[in-house]
Amino acid sequence: MIRIVVADDHRLVRQAMEGLLRDTPDIQVVELVGTGEEALRAAREHAPDVILMDIQMPGIGGVEATRRILRSDPRMAVVMVTAHGSGPYPAHALRAGAKGYVHKGADRDELIEAIRTTYLGRRYICADVARHVALMSLDGKGRDPFDELTQRELEVLTRVLDGQRGSRIAQELCLSPKTVSTYRIRLYERLGVRNDAELARVAVDYGLIGPLQGS
C-alpha cells in the first residue's frame, strides 16, 4: 500500500485528488493539508511514502516544505502537482529534491503513474514540463535570472505578478509588510528593473507568465 499525503491550499483540489485516488487499490490517502507547515507536520506524524505537494501555498510554500521534509527523511518521495508548468518552478522544485512534477492539467492515470514511479525511487516529470525544460536548455536558457531567486523571493514574486497588494502578501506568507517591501526592492535589484510593470515584462520574456494584455 502506497501511503499518500496531499498538500494543497485549495480545499476543492485536495478533495478532488483524494476522490481520484480513492478507488485505487494500492494507494491510501492518509491526510489532506493546506500549508507547507502542515505538510511538515503530516510527514512527521504519518511518514508517508509519497507527498503530493502544491508549490504556491501560504507560509513556507511547497518547495521549502519539500526541502525540509527530505532533509529529515530522504526516503520520502515528493511529487509536485501544480499549475506552474514553466519558468523557474520545475528547476526550483527538482533542486529541492522533488522526485516528480505533474501539471494540474494531467489526468488521473498520469497522476497515479507519477505516484507509483516515484514510490519505486525513479523520477517522473510530465511530458509538457519535460518538453519545456528541454527546450529551455536547447535555447541556451537553462539558467535565467529567476533561477537565482530564493524560494521566498519567488513566492513574493509570484504574488506581485498576480497583482496582490503588499498587505495581502504579508498575510499569506506570514511576513510583516516592511519585510515584503524589502523583498520587492531586492527583486527589482536582482532582476534589473525599476517597478512592477518592468518586472512583469521580464517575467513574460522568460516565460514565467503569459503575454500581457495589449502586448
GUPALUM-760250 format. One record per atom (N, C-alpha, C): x, y, z; residue number from 1; atom name. Coordinates in pm, 1 decimal. Layout:
N
         xx         yy         zz   pos   site
          X          Y          Z   NUM     CA
...
END
This chain:
215
         xx         yy         zz   pos   site
       84.2     -120.2        0.0     1      N
        0.0        0.0        0.0     1     CA
       87.9      125.4        0.0     1      C
       64.2      216.1      -93.9     2      N
      138.3      341.8     -101.6     2     CA
       60.7      446.8      -23.9     2      C
      119.9      496.4       82.5     3      N
       50.9      590.2      170.4     3     CA
       81.6      733.2      126.3     3      C
      -24.1      815.8      112.2     4      N
      -14.7      947.5       48.3     4     CA
      -60.3     1058.1      142.2     4      C
       13.0     1170.2      140.1     5      N
      -33.6     1296.4      196.9     5     CA
      -54.8     1393.0       80.5     5      C
     -168.4     1461.1       78.9     6      N
     -197.5     1560.5      -24.4     6     CA
     -186.9     1699.2       38.1     6      C
     -100.1     1785.3      -17.5     7      N
      -80.9     1921.4       33.9     7     CA
     -115.8     2022.2      -75.8     7      C
     -224.3     2095.4      -54.3     8      N
     -268.2     2198.8     -149.6     8     CA
     -353.7     2298.1      -72.7     8      C
     -337.2     2428.0     -101.4     9      N
     -410.1     2527.9      -23.2     9     CA
     -555.0     2545.2      -66.7     9      C
     -597.9     2475.6     -171.2    10      N
     -737.3     2482.0     -214.0    10     CA
     -808.7     2353.5     -172.1    10      C
     -909.4     2368.0      -86.4    11      N
     -979.6     2250.5      -33.6    11     CA
    -1039.5     2166.2     -144.2    11      C
    -1096.3     2231.7     -244.2    12      N
    -1160.0     2158.3     -353.2    12     CA
    -1058.0     2072.1     -427.4    12      C
     -937.6     2125.0     -447.8    13      N
     -833.2     2048.6     -515.4    13     CA
     -791.7     1928.5     -431.3    13      C
     -774.8     1951.1     -301.3    14      N
     -738.1     1840.4     -211.7    14     CA
     -842.7     1729.3     -218.1    14      C
     -967.8     1769.7     -207.3    15      N
    -1074.1     1670.4     -207.8    15     CA
    -1085.7     1600.8     -343.4    15      C
    -1061.2     1674.3     -450.4    16      N
    -1067.7     1615.3     -583.9    16     CA
     -958.7     1509.6     -601.6    16      C
     -836.7     1540.3     -556.4    17      N
     -729.0     1442.5     -568.3    17     CA
     -756.0     1319.4     -483.5    17      C
     -809.7     1341.3     -363.7    18      N
     -845.8     1226.5     -280.3    18     CA
     -950.7     1141.2     -350.3    18      C
    -1049.4     1206.9     -411.4    19      N
    -1152.8     1133.3     -482.6    19     CA
    -1097.3     1053.9     -600.1    19      C
    -1001.8     1113.7     -672.1    20      N
     -941.2     1044.6     -786.4    20     CA
     -866.3      918.6     -743.6    20      C
     -809.6      922.1     -623.9    21      N
     -725.2      811.0     -577.9    21     CA
     -800.5      710.3     -491.6    21      C
     -923.1      742.2     -454.6    22      N
     -995.9      662.9     -354.3    22     CA
    -1012.8      517.0     -396.2    22      C
    -1039.1      492.0     -522.0    23      N
    -1067.6      355.6     -567.5    23     CA
     -945.3      283.9     -623.4    23      C
     -826.7      340.2     -601.4    24      N
     -704.0      275.8     -647.5    24     CA
     -656.3      180.3     -537.7    24      C
     -654.8       49.7     -562.6    25      N
     -634.9      -47.5     -454.7    25     CA
     -500.1      -39.8     -383.6    25      C
     -395.1        9.3     -451.4    26      N
     -263.3       10.8     -387.7    26     CA
     -226.1      148.5     -332.4    26      C
     -322.8      241.7     -326.7    27      N
     -295.3      377.6     -279.1    27     CA
     -393.3      414.1     -168.1    27      C
     -339.8      471.9      -60.9    28      N
     -422.4      517.5       51.1    28     CA
     -386.0      660.8       87.5    28      C
     -481.8      752.6       83.4    29      N
     -458.6      890.6      126.2    29     CA
     -476.7      896.5      277.7    29      C
     -369.8      935.0      349.7    30      N
     -374.8      933.5      496.0    30     CA
     -408.5     1069.9      555.2    30      C
     -383.6     1179.2      480.3    31      N
     -421.2     1311.2      531.3    31     CA
     -420.6     1413.2      418.8    31      C
     -508.3     1513.6      431.9    32      N
     -512.7     1628.7      342.6    32     CA
     -471.2     1751.4      422.8    32      C
     -376.7     1831.2      370.0    33      N
     -330.4     1950.6      440.7    33     CA
     -326.8     2068.6      345.6    33      C
     -321.1     2192.0      403.6    34      N
     -334.3     2311.3      320.3    34     CA
     -217.8     2407.8      322.0    34      C
     -110.8     2378.4      398.8    35      N
        6.0     2466.7      402.9    35     CA
      134.3     2384.0      406.7    35      C
      245.9     2452.9      379.9    36      N
      374.9     2385.1      388.7    36     CA
      403.5     2336.9      529.8    36      C
      367.1     2417.7      629.0    37      N
      389.2     2379.0      768.5    37     CA
      308.5     2254.2      804.4    37      C
      184.7     2247.1      756.5    38      N
      102.8     2129.1      782.6    38     CA
      159.5     2006.8      711.4    38      C
      219.1     2026.6      595.0    39      N
      283.2     1915.2      524.5    39     CA
      400.9     1860.9      605.3    39      C
      478.6     1951.5      666.6    40      N
      589.3     1908.3      752.9    40     CA
      538.1     1824.5      869.3    40      C
      432.1     1873.2      932.8    41      N
      375.7     1801.7     1046.5    41     CA
      319.8     1665.7     1004.8    41      C
      249.5     1662.1      891.5    42      N
      192.7     1536.0      843.3    42     CA
      302.9     1436.8      805.7    42      C
      412.0     1486.7      750.6    43      N
      524.1     1399.5      716.0    43     CA
      583.1     1334.7      841.3    43      C
      594.6     1413.2      948.8    44      N
      648.2     1358.3     1073.7    44     CA
      552.4     1256.4     1135.3    44      C
      423.5     1287.8     1132.8    45      N
      326.4     1202.5     1201.2    45     CA
      295.9     1073.5     1125.8    45      C
      289.7     1080.3      992.1    46      N
      246.2      964.4      914.2    46     CA
      359.3      892.5      841.4    46      C
      474.5      958.0      824.0    47      N
      584.4      900.9      744.3    47     CA
      529.7      842.1      613.6    47      C
      462.3      924.0      531.5    48      N
      401.6      871.6      408.2    48     CA
      508.9      829.1      308.3    48      C
      466.3      748.8      212.5    49      N
      559.0      708.5      105.9    49     CA
      574.0      819.3        2.6    49      C
      462.7      887.6      -27.7    50      N
      461.8      992.7     -129.6    50     CA
      380.2     1111.1      -78.3    50      C
      430.7     1231.9     -105.4    51      N
      355.6     1353.6      -74.6    51     CA
      326.2     1425.4     -205.8    51      C
      198.0     1450.6     -231.0    52      N
      158.5     1531.0     -346.8    52     CA
      154.9     1675.7     -300.6    52      C
      244.0     1758.3     -354.9    53      N
      270.3     1891.1     -300.0    53     CA
      245.5     2001.6     -402.2    53      C
      162.9     2099.0     -364.2    54      N
      148.1     2219.8     -445.0    54     CA
      269.6     2309.2     -420.9    54      C
      303.1     2394.9     -515.6    55      N
      418.2     2484.0     -498.6    55     CA
      380.6     2607.6     -418.3    55      C
      274.5     2675.5     -459.1    56      N
      241.1     2804.8     -400.1    56     CA
      132.8     2787.4     -295.4    56      C
      175.4     2785.9     -169.3    57      N
       83.2     2773.7      -56.9    57     CA
      120.3     2877.3       48.5    57      C
       27.7     2908.7      139.0    58      N
       60.8     3002.6      247.4    58     CA
      175.7     2949.9      333.4    58      C
      243.7     3041.1      401.1    59      N
      354.0     3000.7      488.7    59     CA
      481.3     2975.7      410.6    59      C
      549.4     2866.6      440.6    60      N
      680.8     2842.4      380.0    60     CA
      671.9     2798.0      235.3    60      C
      553.4     2755.7      188.9    61      N
      539.3     2715.9       49.9    61     CA
      584.8     2572.9       25.4    61      C
      551.4     2520.8      -93.3    62      N
      577.2     2381.7     -123.7    62     CA
      722.1     2345.0     -143.4    62      C
      800.4     2432.7     -205.2    63      N
      940.7     2399.4     -232.6    63     CA
     1021.0     2393.6     -102.4    63      C
     1003.2     2492.7      -15.9    64      N
     1076.1     2491.6      111.3    64     CA
     1028.5     2376.0      198.7    64      C
      899.1     2346.3      196.9    65      N
      848.6     2230.6      271.9    65     CA
      913.5     2102.6      220.7    65      C
      926.8     2091.0       89.6    66      N
      992.6     1973.8       30.8    66     CA
     1136.3     1961.6       79.5    66      C
     1206.5     2073.2       75.7    67      N
     1346.9     2072.9      118.7    67     CA
     1359.3     2026.0      263.6    67      C
     1273.7     2076.9      351.5    68      N
     1283.1     2042.7      493.6    68     CA
     1240.4     1898.4      519.5    68      C
     1136.5     1854.0      450.7    69      N
     1090.0     1715.8      468.7    69     CA
     1198.1     1617.2      428.4    69      C
     1259.6     1640.0      313.7    70      N
     1359.9     1546.0      264.0    70     CA
     1490.1     1554.6      341.4    70      C
     1514.9     1668.7      403.9    71      N
     1631.7     1679.5      491.1    71     CA
     1615.1     1586.1      611.5    71      C
     1491.3     1573.2      660.2    72      N
     1462.8     1486.5      774.6    72     CA
     1451.2     1340.0      733.8    72      C
     1391.7     1314.5      617.0    73      N
     1373.4     1177.2      571.7    73     CA
     1381.2     1171.3      419.7    73      C
     1500.3     1148.7      365.3    74      N
     1517.8     1148.4      219.4    74     CA
     1451.5     1030.2      149.5    74      C
     1395.9      935.9      226.5    75      N
     1330.8      820.6      164.3    75     CA
     1192.5      856.2      110.2    75      C
     1132.8      962.8      159.9    76      N
     1001.4     1004.2      109.5    76     CA
     1014.6     1056.7      -33.0    76      C
      910.0     1035.4     -110.3    77      N
      905.8     1089.7     -246.3    77     CA
      805.8     1204.9     -249.6    77      C
      848.8     1318.9     -301.7    78      N
      759.6     1434.2     -317.0    78     CA
      730.5     1454.3     -465.0    78      C
      602.8     1461.2     -497.3    79      N
      559.4     1489.2     -633.9    79     CA
      490.7     1624.8     -634.2    79      C
      546.0     1719.8     -707.1    80      N
      482.8     1849.1     -721.0    80     CA
      363.3     1837.4     -816.7    80      C
      246.9     1877.4     -768.5    81      N
      127.2     1879.7     -852.4    81     CA
       81.9     2025.1     -855.8    81      C
      106.8     2092.6     -966.5    82      N
       96.5     2237.7     -968.9    82     CA
       48.4     2289.4    -1103.1    82      C
       -4.0     2411.2    -1102.0    83      N
      -44.2     2477.3    -1226.6    83     CA
       75.1     2542.3    -1296.1    83      C
      190.7     2548.8    -1227.6    84      N
      309.3     2613.2    -1283.5    84     CA
      391.1     2511.6    -1362.8    84      C
      375.6     2514.0    -1494.9    85      N
      447.0     2417.8    -1577.2    85     CA
      568.5     2474.3    -1647.9    85      C
      597.1     2603.6    -1625.9    86      N
      709.7     2666.1    -1696.2    86     CA
      780.3     2762.7    -1602.6    86      C
      874.1     2840.1    -1661.2    87      N
      950.7     2932.8    -1579.1    87     CA
     1045.5     2857.9    -1487.6    87      C
     1081.6     2917.3    -1375.0    88      N
     1180.9     2856.2    -1287.0    88     CA
     1123.9     2751.7    -1191.9    88      C
      992.5     2732.7    -1192.4    89      N
      932.1     2645.8    -1092.1    89     CA
      983.1     2502.5    -1096.2    89      C
      986.2     2436.7    -1213.2    90      N
     1037.1     2298.9    -1213.7    90     CA
     1180.3     2288.8    -1160.9    90      C
     1265.8     2381.1    -1200.6    91      N
     1405.0     2375.9    -1155.0    91     CA
     1414.0     2392.4    -1004.5    91      C
     1339.4     2486.4     -947.2    92      N
     1340.8     2506.6     -802.0    92     CA
     1293.3     2380.9     -730.4    92      C
     1186.9     2321.3     -780.2    93      N
     1131.0     2203.0     -714.2    93     CA
     1226.4     2084.3     -721.9    93      C
     1284.5     2061.7     -838.2    94      N
     1374.3     1948.1     -854.1    94     CA
     1502.8     1966.8     -775.1    94      C
     1551.7     2090.4     -767.6    95      N
     1671.2     2115.5     -686.8    95     CA
     1643.4     2094.6     -538.4    95      C
     1518.1     2115.8     -497.5    96      N
     1481.9     2093.3     -357.2    96     CA
     1470.2     1945.0     -325.2    96      C
     1469.4     1859.8     -429.0    97      N
     1465.5     1716.5     -406.5    97     CA
     1339.5     1646.5     -451.8    97      C
     1245.6     1720.0     -513.0    98      N
     1122.4     1656.5     -560.2    98     CA
     1155.2     1547.7     -661.4    98      C
     1087.4     1433.6     -648.1    99      N
     1108.0     1322.3     -741.1    99     CA
     1019.3     1333.7     -864.0    99      C
      906.9     1404.6     -848.8   100      N
      813.1     1413.2     -959.3   100     CA
      759.1     1553.1     -978.5   100      C
      706.5     1577.5    -1097.9   101      N
      648.8     1708.2    -1130.5   101     CA
      535.4     1684.0    -1228.8   101      C
      412.7     1712.1    -1183.6   102      N
      294.3     1686.5    -1265.5   102     CA
      210.5     1813.1    -1273.9   102      C
      169.6     1847.8    -1393.1   103      N
       84.8     1965.5    -1412.1   103     CA
      -58.0     1932.5    -1371.3   103      C
     -129.3     2030.0    -1316.1   104      N
     -267.0     2007.1    -1272.7   104     CA
     -361.9     1980.6    -1388.8   104      C
     -314.0     2001.1    -1509.7   105      N
     -394.1     1965.2    -1625.8   105     CA
     -385.1     1818.3    -1662.2   105      C
     -302.2     1741.6    -1588.8   106      N
     -285.6     1599.2    -1616.8   106     CA
     -412.6     1522.3    -1579.9   106      C
     -424.6     1400.7    -1632.9   107      N
     -540.9     1319.0    -1598.6   107     CA
     -507.8     1222.8    -1484.4   107      C
     -608.5     1148.7    -1440.8   108      N
     -594.6     1058.2    -1326.8   108     CA
     -486.3      953.7    -1349.8   108      C
     -481.5      897.3    -1470.2   109      N
     -384.5      791.5    -1496.7   109     CA
     -241.0      841.9    -1482.4   109      C
     -217.8      966.7    -1528.5   110      N
      -81.6     1019.9    -1517.7   110     CA
      -45.2     1047.0    -1372.5   110      C
     -139.9     1095.6    -1293.9   111      N
     -112.8     1118.4    -1152.4   111     CA
      -77.1      987.7    -1081.6   111      C
     -152.0      882.6    -1110.6   112      N
     -124.2      752.2    -1049.2   112     CA
       10.0      697.9    -1095.6   112      C
       41.5      716.3    -1223.1   113      N
      171.1      671.8    -1273.9   113     CA
      285.4      745.2    -1203.7   113      C
      267.5      876.5    -1181.1   114      N
      370.7      953.8    -1111.0   114     CA
      389.8      902.2     -968.3   114      C
      279.5      871.4     -901.2   115      N
      288.5      819.4     -764.3   115     CA
      363.4      687.4     -762.0   115      C
      325.1      594.7     -848.4   116      N
      387.6      462.1     -848.4   116     CA
      533.6      468.5     -890.3   116      C
      564.1      555.2     -986.8   117      N
      702.3      566.4    -1034.3   117     CA
      793.5      622.3     -925.9   117      C
      750.9      730.0     -860.8   118      N
      835.5      790.9     -757.0   118     CA
      842.8      703.4     -632.1   118      C
      737.4      628.5     -605.2   119      N
      739.6      534.0     -492.6   119     CA
      851.6      431.3     -511.4   119      C
      879.1      395.9     -635.7   120      N
      985.1      299.5     -666.3   120     CA
     1123.4      364.6     -673.5   120      C
     1128.7      496.6     -645.6   121      N
     1257.8      564.8     -641.0   121     CA
     1302.3      627.3     -770.6   121      C
     1214.7      627.3     -871.7   122      N
     1250.4      686.5    -1000.4   122     CA
     1184.4      823.4    -1015.9   122      C
     1239.2      905.6    -1105.0   123      N
     1181.7     1037.0    -1131.5   123     CA
     1064.4     1026.0    -1228.1   123      C
      970.1     1120.3    -1212.4   124      N
      860.8     1131.2    -1308.2   124     CA
      833.5     1278.7    -1332.9   124      C
      852.7     1322.1    -1457.4   125      N
      822.2     1459.9    -1496.8   125     CA
      724.8     1452.5    -1614.2   125      C
      610.6     1517.5    -1599.6   126      N
      509.2     1508.7    -1704.9   126     CA
      564.0     1563.4    -1836.4   126      C
      505.4     1516.6    -1946.4   127      N
      560.4     1543.5    -2079.0   127     CA
      572.3     1691.9    -2109.1   127      C
      470.2     1771.0    -2076.4   128      N
      471.8     1913.1    -2108.3   128     CA
      586.0     1984.6    -2036.1   128      C
      605.8     1951.0    -1907.4   129      N
      712.0     2014.6    -1830.7   129     CA
      848.2     1968.3    -1881.0   129      C
      862.8     1839.0    -1908.1   130      N
      989.9     1787.1    -1959.3   130     CA
     1026.6     1852.9    -2091.8   130      C
      924.8     1873.7    -2177.1   131      N
      948.5     1939.3    -2306.3   131     CA
      993.6     2083.4    -2285.6   131      C
      930.9     2152.5    -2192.4   132      N
      967.4     2291.5    -2163.8   132     CA
     1111.6     2300.0    -2114.6   132      C
     1147.4     2213.1    -2022.0   133      N
     1283.4     2214.2    -1967.2   133     CA
     1384.9     2184.1    -2076.8   133      C
     1352.9     2086.3    -2163.2   134      N
     1444.0     2051.3    -2271.9   134     CA
     1460.5     2166.4    -2370.4   134      C
     1350.6     2232.7    -2405.2   135      N
     1358.7     2344.4    -2499.1   135     CA
     1435.6     2461.6    -2440.0   135      C
     1417.6     2486.3    -2311.0   136      N
     1493.1     2592.4    -2244.9   136     CA
     1642.2     2564.6    -2255.3   136      C
     1681.1     2438.0    -2238.4   137      N
     1823.0     2401.9    -2246.0   137     CA
     1874.6     2417.9    -2388.3   137      C
     1795.0     2375.4    -2487.0   138      N
     1837.7     2386.9    -2625.8   138     CA
     1851.2     2531.8    -2668.4   138      C
     1768.4     2618.6    -2613.1   139      N
     1772.3     2760.6    -2647.8   139     CA
     1879.6     2836.1    -2570.6   139      C
     1953.6     2765.5    -2487.3   140      N
     2054.3     2832.8    -2406.3   140     CA
     1995.4     2909.0    -2290.5   140      C
     1870.6     2873.8    -2252.0   141      N
     1802.6     2945.5    -2145.0   141     CA
     1782.5     2856.6    -2021.2   141      C
     1866.6     2753.3    -2010.2   142      N
     1853.1     2665.3    -1896.2   142     CA
     1869.0     2739.7    -1764.7   142      C
     1946.7     2847.7    -1767.3   143      N
     1960.9     2932.4    -1649.8   143     CA
     1912.2     3071.6    -1686.2   143      C
     1824.2     3126.1    -1604.4   144      N
     1776.6     3260.4    -1628.4   144     CA
     1777.0     3334.5    -1496.1   144      C
     1754.5     3464.7    -1495.7   145      N
     1764.1     3539.5    -1370.4   145     CA
     1672.2     3489.0    -1261.3   145      C
     1560.5     3427.7    -1299.0   146      N
     1467.7     3377.1    -1198.4   146     CA
     1521.1     3252.3    -1129.0   146      C
     1610.0     3178.5    -1197.1   147      N
     1667.8     3059.8    -1135.0   147     CA
     1749.0     3093.3    -1010.8   147      C
     1799.6     3216.5    -1003.2   148      N
     1886.5     3253.6     -891.7   148     CA
     1808.7     3303.2     -769.9   148      C
     1677.5     3315.9     -783.2   149      N
     1598.8     3365.0     -670.3   149     CA
     1585.0     3257.6     -563.1   149      C
     1577.3     3300.0     -439.1   150      N
     1547.3     3208.0     -331.1   150     CA
     1400.1     3169.6     -338.0   150      C
     1362.4     3065.2     -265.1   151      N
     1222.5     3024.6     -265.1   151     CA
     1132.5     3136.7     -213.3   151      C
     1174.7     3205.6     -108.5   152      N
     1091.3     3311.9      -52.4   152     CA
     1077.7     3426.7     -152.6   152      C
     1186.2     3461.8     -221.0   153      N
     1179.3     3565.6     -323.2   153     CA
     1083.5     3525.3     -434.8   153      C
     1086.8     3399.0     -471.5   154      N
      998.2     3350.6     -576.7   154     CA
      853.0     3355.9     -531.9   154      C
      827.0     3324.6     -405.1   155      N
      690.7     3330.6     -353.3   155     CA
      636.7     3473.9     -355.1   155      C
      722.8     3570.2     -315.2   156      N
      681.2     3710.5     -320.2   156     CA
      659.4     3752.3     -464.9   156      C
      750.7     3712.5     -552.0   157      N
      740.5     3748.4     -693.4   157     CA
      609.7     3702.0     -755.1   157      C
      573.3     3575.5     -732.4   158      N
      451.7     3523.3     -795.4   158     CA
      328.4     3599.2     -748.9   158      C
      329.1     3642.4     -625.1   159      N
      213.9     3717.0     -573.6   159     CA
      212.0     3860.2     -627.2   159      C
      329.8     3920.1     -645.0   160      N
      337.3     4052.7     -707.0   160     CA
      283.6     4044.8     -849.8   160      C
      323.7     3940.0     -922.3   161      N
      278.8     3924.1    -1060.0   161     CA
      128.5     3896.7    -1068.1   161      C
       72.4     3841.3     -960.0   162      N
      -72.6     3820.2     -954.5   162     CA
     -147.4     3948.3     -920.3   162      C
      -72.4     4056.4     -892.5   163      N
     -135.5     4183.9     -861.4   163     CA
     -177.8     4199.1     -716.3   163      C
     -124.9     4114.4     -628.1   164      N
     -162.9     4124.1     -487.4   164     CA
      -96.0     4243.5     -420.9   164      C
     -165.7     4306.3     -328.9   165      N
     -110.4     4416.6     -251.3   165     CA
      -13.0     4363.8     -146.6   165      C
       75.2     4452.5     -102.2   166      N
      175.7     4412.8       -4.4   166     CA
      116.9     4356.8      123.2   166      C
        4.9     4413.1      168.1   167      N
      -57.5     4366.8      292.4   167     CA
     -108.4     4223.9      279.4   167      C
     -164.6     4192.3      162.8   168      N
     -214.6     4055.8      143.5   168     CA
      -98.3     3957.5      131.8   168      C
        8.3     3997.5       60.9   169      N
      125.9     3911.5       50.5   169     CA
      182.1     3883.1      189.1   169      C
      189.5     3987.3      270.8   170      N
      240.9     3971.6      406.7   170     CA
      156.5     3872.6      485.7   170      C
       25.2     3884.1      471.5   171      N
      -64.6     3794.9      544.3   171     CA
      -48.9     3650.6      498.3   171      C
      -43.0     3628.0      368.5   172      N
      -33.7     3492.2      315.3   172     CA
       98.6     3425.3      350.9   172      C
      206.5     3503.9      352.6   173      N
      339.0     3446.3      376.9   173     CA
      384.1     3460.8      521.6   173      C
      295.6     3513.0      606.2   174      N
      328.1     3531.1      748.5   174     CA
      451.5     3619.0      766.6   174      C
      454.9     3730.5      691.8   175      N
      564.1     3827.3      699.5   175     CA
      505.8     3962.9      738.7   175      C
      593.1     4055.0      778.5   176      N
      548.0     4191.4      802.6   176     CA
      543.3     4265.9      669.2   176      C
      458.1     4367.0      655.9   177      N
      455.0     4446.0      532.4   177     CA
      591.2     4506.1      499.2   177      C
      667.7     4545.6      601.4   178      N
      800.5     4601.9      577.7   178     CA
      893.4     4498.7      515.3   178      C
      884.1     4373.5      561.0   179      N
      967.2     4267.3      504.4   179     CA
      929.3     4240.4      360.1   179      C
      799.4     4243.6      330.4   180      N
      755.5     4224.8      192.1   180     CA
      810.2     4336.0      103.7   180      C
      807.9     4458.5      153.8   181      N
      862.9     4571.0       78.1   181     CA
     1011.8     4551.4       51.3   181      C
     1083.2     4499.9      150.5   182      N
     1226.3     4473.6      134.0   182     CA
     1249.4     4368.5       26.1   182      C
     1168.2     4263.3       26.7   183      N
     1180.4     4159.4      -75.7   183     CA
     1152.0     4216.7     -214.1   183      C
     1053.5     4304.4     -223.2   184      N
     1018.2     4363.8     -352.3   184     CA
     1135.4     4444.9     -407.4   184      C
     1196.9     4525.4     -322.6   185      N
     1313.0     4605.5     -364.7   185     CA
     1427.7     4514.0     -407.4   185      C
     1446.9     4406.4     -331.1   186      N
     1553.1     4311.9     -365.3   186     CA
     1527.6     4247.1     -500.9   186      C
     1401.6     4217.0     -530.0   187      N
     1366.1     4159.6     -659.8   187     CA
     1398.3     4257.0     -772.7   187      C
     1364.3     4384.8     -751.9   188      N
     1396.3     4485.9     -852.5   188     CA
     1546.5     4488.5     -880.5   188      C
     1625.7     4485.9     -773.9   189      N
     1770.8     4493.2     -789.1   189     CA
     1826.6     4369.6     -858.9   189      C
     1779.3     4252.7     -819.2   190      N
     1834.4     4129.5     -874.3   190     CA
     1794.3     4107.8    -1019.6   190      C
     1676.4     4159.6    -1057.7   191      N
     1627.8     4140.0    -1193.6   191     CA
     1649.5     4262.2    -1281.9   191      C
     1709.4     4368.0    -1226.2   192      N
     1743.8     4485.9    -1304.8   192     CA
     1624.7     4564.5    -1354.3   192      C
     1520.4     4577.1    -1269.6   193      N
     1401.2     4652.4    -1308.9   193     CA
     1374.5     4760.7    -1205.1   193      C
     1281.8     4852.7    -1239.8   194      N
     1254.7     4966.9    -1150.9   194     CA
     1114.9     4966.2    -1091.4   194      C
     1023.5     4885.0    -1148.1   195      N
      886.2     4885.3    -1098.7   195     CA
      817.7     4754.7    -1137.2   195      C
      692.1     4740.6    -1094.1   196      N
      618.8     4616.2    -1118.7   196     CA
      593.3     4592.6    -1266.9   196      C
      573.1     4700.2    -1343.4   197      N
      547.5     4684.7    -1486.1   197     CA
      668.0     4623.3    -1556.6   197      C
      788.5     4673.3    -1524.0   198      N
      909.6     4617.0    -1583.6   198     CA
      931.9     4473.9    -1535.0   198      C
      896.8     4448.5    -1410.1   199      N
      908.4     4313.8    -1355.2   199     CA
      821.3     4216.7    -1435.0   199      C
      700.3     4260.4    -1467.6   200      N
      608.9     4175.7    -1544.8   200     CA
      662.4     4150.2    -1684.9   200      C
      724.2     4252.6    -1745.6   201      N
      777.7     4234.0    -1881.7   201     CA
      891.0     4131.3    -1881.7   201      C
      977.3     4136.9    -1781.4   202      N
     1085.6     4038.0    -1771.1   202     CA
     1027.3     3898.9    -1751.1   202      C
      923.8     3889.1    -1668.8   203      N
      859.8     3760.2    -1644.7   203     CA
      801.3     3703.5    -1772.9   203      C
      743.4     3788.6    -1857.7   204      N
      690.4     3744.6    -1986.5   204     CA
      805.0     3697.5    -2076.8   204      C
      912.6     3774.6    -2081.5   205      N
     1025.7     3741.5    -2168.7   205     CA
     1083.7     3603.7    -2138.1   205      C
     1082.6     3565.6    -2011.2   206      N
     1141.1     3437.5    -1971.5   206     CA
     1036.5     3328.3    -1951.9   206      C
      912.8     3353.9    -1993.7   207      N
      811.1     3250.5    -1990.4   207     CA
      752.5     3220.6    -1854.3   207      C
      776.7     3310.3    -1757.8   208      N
      723.0     3287.5    -1624.4   208     CA
      572.3     3309.5    -1621.7   208      C
      522.9     3406.8    -1699.9   209      N
      380.1     3430.0    -1714.6   209     CA
      350.6     3448.7    -1864.2   209      C
      223.9     3445.3    -1899.0   210      N
      183.7     3463.4    -2037.4   210     CA
      193.9     3608.6    -2081.0   210      C
      175.4     3634.0    -2209.8   211      N
      184.0     3770.2    -2262.3   211     CA
       87.8     3864.9    -2190.7   211      C
      131.0     3986.9    -2171.1   212      N
       47.3     4088.5    -2108.2   212     CA
      -59.4     4135.0    -2207.1   212      C
     -173.8     4176.2    -2154.5   213      N
     -279.3     4226.7    -2242.2   213     CA
     -230.7     4351.7    -2314.1   213      C
     -257.7     4353.4    -2444.5   214      N
     -219.4     4468.7    -2523.3   214     CA
      -77.4     4464.1    -2575.6   214      C
       -5.1     4353.7    -2541.6   215      N
      133.1     4344.4    -2590.5   215     CA
      140.9     4255.0    -2711.7   215      C
END
